Amino acid sequence: MAIESQPRVTEPSGSMDVAAVQHLATGIRESVQRVIVGKAETIDIAVLALLCRGHVLLEDVPGTGKTTLAKALASSLACDFGRIQFTPDLVPGDVLGVSFYNSAKGAFEFRKGPIFSQILLADEINRATPRTQSALLEAMQERQASIDGVTSSLPEPFMVMATLNPVEMEGTFPLPEAQLDRFMLRATLGYPDRSEESSMLDRFRNGDDPDAIEPSKTAEDLIAARSVVDNVTVNDTVRDYLLEIISRTRESNNLRLGASPRASLALQHAAQGWAAMNGRAFVLPDDVKYLAMPVLAHRLLAETTTQLRGQPTAQIVSEIVESTPVPIERE
């Protein structure tokens, strides 16, 4: 396949353009890196989710900085931060909020739950029961919460960053496919290498608060940047390349559940956001190729025989992407 030279793109009207989006993303990244040593790729994934109105699933062992990352993102944009520690006895009201009778006023009042935060950390989400996990579904997809028959809109921006303990750990419940599909991106922090960990120990040896950072941008800047991302061009050839990858996940003999239409939309929007973060108003095939893994791998289910061979979905996605011909730009 060949891709035609990219057309000249007229930037959206207003003060924000792709150069401004790139500057905003760089500012957020630099703020977060004051408290997270290294892990640039994971930070970029989190910033990308913010730009694309997406949610992030962080799968890792405890103590690698997942909570710090979420708090740093909120601080960098002066956003409200909320945290839910998921446990087996958690109920939906602990997430959404409850109505209670105020005897002093003689009326019922609603006490909002942490879901009404702009950036919400759902910590160890797979330690809660499926009933409580499902309380997040409407909020993540519809950006609203229904309590006692009353529907309330959630604030903007709104992003859920959920941490997921490895399923081998005691007391965890697998997330249902419907909930996994609502996370735009999956990432992992992992352990720092020796030099990064040494730098971390040196930076915070005086007991400084690693979460204390000054905002670099505002929530209003982020909302304006999202409009620019929505207008990033995806030409037909790049879209065909994206759809070919999606189609191959559905046809793979190693998978019993391929990528959903929601996954197609997520991959296209993520590619638009990645292009804008890199100062471009058009998507390249390499954007799609780079993001296929964090967008698709957690949404797929491997065949039982594939699981027995120890082949994870991430490896299957990698093989599909590598075997799909990449469009080449004509001079």
C-alpha positions in Angstrom: 0.0 0.0 0.0 1.0 3.6 -0.6 -0.1 6.6 1.3 -0.5 9.9 -0.5 1.4 13.0 0.7 -0.4 14.6 3.6 -2.6 17.6 2.6 -2.2 21.0 4.1 -4.5 21.1 7.1 -6.3 24.2 8.3 -6.0 24.4 12.1 -9.2 24.8 14.1 -10.0 28.4 14.9 -9.1 29.9 18.2 -5.9 30.3 20.2 -5.2 26.5 20.4 -3.5 24.6 17.6 -1.5 21.4 17.4 1.7 23.3 18.4 -0.2 24.5 21.6 -1.3 20.9 22.3 2.2 19.7 22.0 3.3 22.5 24.4 0.6 21.6 26.8 1.5 17.9 26.8 5.1 18.7 27.3 4.2 20.9 30.3 2.2 18.2 31.9 4.9 15.6 31.3 7.6 17.8 32.8 5.4 18.5 35.9 4.8 14.8 36.4 8.4 13.9 35.9 9.3 16.0 39.0 7.8 13.2 41.1 8.0 10.2 38.8 11.6 9.3 37.8 11.8 7.9 34.3 8.8 6.0 32.9 8.3 8.6 30.1 6.3 6.2 28.0 3.8 5.5 30.7 3.4 9.2 31.5 2.8 9.9 27.8 0.1 7.3 27.8 -1.6 8.9 30.8 -1.4 12.4 29.2 -2.8 10.9 25.9 -5.8 9.5 27.8 -6.5 13.0 29.2 -6.4 14.6 25.8 -8.7 11.9 24.3 -11.3 11.7 27.1 -10.1 8.2 27.8 -9.5 6.1 30.9 -6.3 4.3 31.8 -5.8 0.8 33.3 -2.5 0.5 35.2 -1.6 -3.1 35.8 1.3 -3.6 38.2 2.5 -4.8 41.6 1.9 -2.4 44.6 4.5 0.3 45.3 5.6 1.2 41.8 4.2 4.7 41.8 0.7 4.3 40.3 -1.0 6.5 42.9 1.7 9.1 42.7 1.2 9.3 38.9 -2.5 9.9 39.2 -2.1 12.6 41.9 0.7 14.2 39.9 -1.6 14.4 36.8 -4.3 16.1 38.8 -1.9 18.5 40.4 -0.3 19.5 37.1 -3.8 20.7 35.9 -5.1 21.9 39.2 -7.9 19.3 38.9 -9.9 17.8 41.7 -8.5 14.4 42.8 -10.4 11.5 44.2 -9.4 8.1 45.4 -11.3 4.9 46.0 -9.5 2.0 47.7 -11.4 -1.0 46.4 -12.0 -3.8 48.9 -14.4 -6.8 48.9 -16.8 -5.0 51.3 -17.1 -1.9 49.2 -20.6 -1.1 47.9 -21.8 1.1 45.0 -22.8 3.9 47.3 -19.2 4.2 48.4 -18.4 5.0 44.8 -21.3 7.1 43.7 -22.5 8.7 46.9 -25.6 8.4 49.1 -28.8 10.3 50.0 -29.3 10.9 53.8 -31.9 12.6 55.9 -30.7 15.8 57.4 -32.8 16.2 60.5 -31.8 19.8 61.0 -33.2 20.8 57.6 -36.0 18.2 57.6 -35.1 17.1 54.1 -33.0 14.5 52.2 -29.6 15.6 51.0 -27.1 14.0 48.6 -23.5 13.5 49.6 -21.4 13.1 46.5 -19.1 10.1 46.2 -15.5 10.2 44.9 -16.8 9.5 41.4 -17.5 13.3 41.1 -13.8 14.1 41.1 -12.1 15.3 37.8 -9.4 12.7 38.1 -10.3 9.5 40.0 -7.9 6.9 41.1 -9.7 3.5 41.4 -7.1 1.7 43.4 -6.9 -2.1 43.2 -10.1 -2.2 41.3 -10.0 -6.0 41.0 -10.2 -6.4 44.8 -13.9 -5.3 44.7 -16.9 -7.5 43.8 -18.3 -7.4 40.3 -21.4 -5.5 41.6 -19.2 -2.6 42.8 -16.9 -2.7 39.8 -20.0 -2.2 37.6 -20.9 1.0 39.4 -18.1 2.6 37.4 -19.5 1.6 34.0 -22.1 4.3 33.5 -19.7 6.9 34.8 -16.9 5.9 32.5 -19.0 5.6 29.4 -21.7 8.2 29.8 -19.9 10.6 32.1 -22.8 10.7 34.4 -23.9 8.9 37.6 -27.4 7.7 38.5 -28.3 7.6 42.2 -31.8 7.0 43.5 -33.3 7.7 40.1 -31.5 11.0 39.7 -28.9 11.4 37.0 -26.0 13.9 37.6 -23.4 14.9 35.1 -19.7 14.4 36.1 -17.2 17.2 36.0 -15.0 18.1 33.0 -12.4 16.9 32.5 -13.1 13.4 34.0 -10.8 10.5 33.9 -10.6 7.2 35.7 -7.2 5.8 36.3 -7.6 2.3 37.7 -4.9 0.2 39.2 -5.1 -3.5 38.7 -3.2 -6.1 40.8 -1.9 -9.1 38.9 -4.6 -11.8 38.9 -2.3 -14.2 40.7 -2.4 -12.1 43.8 -4.7 -13.3 46.6 -8.2 -11.7 46.9 -8.6 -10.4 43.3 -11.6 -10.7 41.0 -11.1 -10.7 37.2 -12.6 -7.6 35.5 -15.4 -8.5 33.1 -14.7 -7.9 29.4 -17.3 -5.1 29.2 -15.5 -3.1 31.8 -12.0 -3.7 30.3 -13.3 -2.5 27.0 -14.1 0.9 28.6 -10.5 1.6 29.3 -9.0 3.3 26.3 -5.4 2.5 27.2 -3.5 0.1 29.4 0.0 0.8 30.7 2.4 -0.4 33.3 5.1 1.4 35.4 7.2 -1.6 36.4 10.2 -1.4 38.6 12.7 1.4 38.0 16.1 0.4 36.8 19.0 0.9 39.2 20.0 4.4 38.1 16.4 5.6 38.2 15.8 4.2 41.7 19.1 5.8 42.8 17.9 9.1 41.4 14.6 8.7 43.2 16.3 8.0 46.6 18.5 11.1 46.1 15.7 13.4 45.1 13.5 12.5 48.1 16.0 11.8 50.7 15.1 14.8 52.8 11.5 13.7 53.2 10.1 16.1 50.7 6.5 15.4 49.6 6.8 13.7 46.2 3.2 14.7 45.4 3.7 18.5 45.9 4.0 20.0 42.4 2.7 23.2 41.0 0.2 23.3 38.2 1.7 23.8 34.8 -1.6 24.1 32.9 -5.3 24.4 33.7 -8.3 22.2 33.1 -9.6 24.8 30.7 -6.4 24.4 28.6 -7.0 20.7 28.5 -10.6 21.0 27.3 -9.5 23.4 24.6 -6.8 21.0 23.5 -9.4 18.2 23.1 -11.2 20.1 20.4 -7.9 20.3 18.5 -7.4 16.6 18.8 -10.9 15.9 17.5 -9.9 17.7 14.3 -6.7 15.9 13.5 -6.9 14.4 10.1 -7.0 10.6 9.5 -6.9 10.0 5.8 -8.5 6.9 4.1 -5.3 5.0 3.7 -4.3 5.3 7.4 -7.9 4.4 8.3 -7.7 1.3 6.1 -4.5 0.3 7.9 -6.1 0.7 11.2 -9.2 -1.4 10.1 -6.9 -4.1 8.8 -5.3 -4.5 12.2 -8.7 -4.6 13.8 -10.0 -7.2 11.3 -7.0 -9.4 11.9 -7.7 -9.6 15.6 -11.2 -10.9 14.8 -9.9 -13.5 12.4 -6.9 -14.7 14.5 -7.0 -18.4 15.4 -5.3 -17.5 18.7 -8.1 -15.2 19.8 -11.7 -16.1 20.8 -12.6 -12.4 21.3 -11.3 -9.8 18.8 -11.3 -6.0 19.0 -14.8 -4.4 19.3 -16.0 -1.4 17.4 -15.3 0.6 20.5 -11.7 -0.5 20.2 -11.6 0.8 16.6 -12.9 4.2 17.8 -10.4 4.2 20.7 -7.4 3.4 18.4 -8.4 6.1 15.9 -8.9 8.8 18.6 -5.7 7.8 20.4 -3.8 8.1 17.2 -5.2 11.6 16.7 -4.1 12.5 20.2 -0.7 11.1 19.7 -0.3 13.1 16.4 -1.3 16.3 18.2 1.1 15.6 21.1 3.9 15.4 18.5 2.9 18.6 16.8 1.1 17.2 13.8 -2.4 17.8 12.5 -2.5 14.4 10.7 -2.1 10.8 11.7 0.7 8.6 10.4 0.6 4.8 10.2 3.3 4.7 12.8 1.0 6.4 15.3 -1.5 3.6 14.8 1.2 0.9 15.0 2.7 2.4 18.2 -0.6 2.6 20.0 -2.1 -0.8 18.9 -0.6 -2.5 21.9 -1.8 -0.2 24.7 -5.2 0.2 23.1 -6.0 -3.4 22.0 -4.2 -5.9 24.2 -6.4 -5.7 27.3 -9.6 -5.9 25.3 -8.9 -9.3 23.7 -9.3 -12.9 24.9 -6.9 -15.6 23.9 -8.0 -19.1 23.1 -7.5 -21.7 25.8 -4.8 -23.6 23.9 -3.0 -20.3 23.4 -3.1 -19.5 27.1 -1.7 -23.0 27.9 1.2 -22.2 25.6 1.8 -19.1 27.6 1.2 -16.7 24.8 -0.4 -13.5 26.2 -2.7 -11.3 24.2 0.0 -8.6 24.1 2.3 -11.0 22.1 -0.6 -11.8 19.7 -1.3 -8.1 19.1 2.4 -7.6 18.4 2.5 -10.4 15.9 -0.6 -9.1 14.1 0.8 -5.6 13.9 4.2 -6.8 12.6 2.5 -8.9 10.0 0.2 -6.1 8.7 1.8 -4.2 5.8 2.4 -0.6 6.7 1.4 2.1 4.2 4.4 3.9 2.7 4.3 7.6 2.0 4.9 8.7 -1.6 7.5 11.4 -2.2 
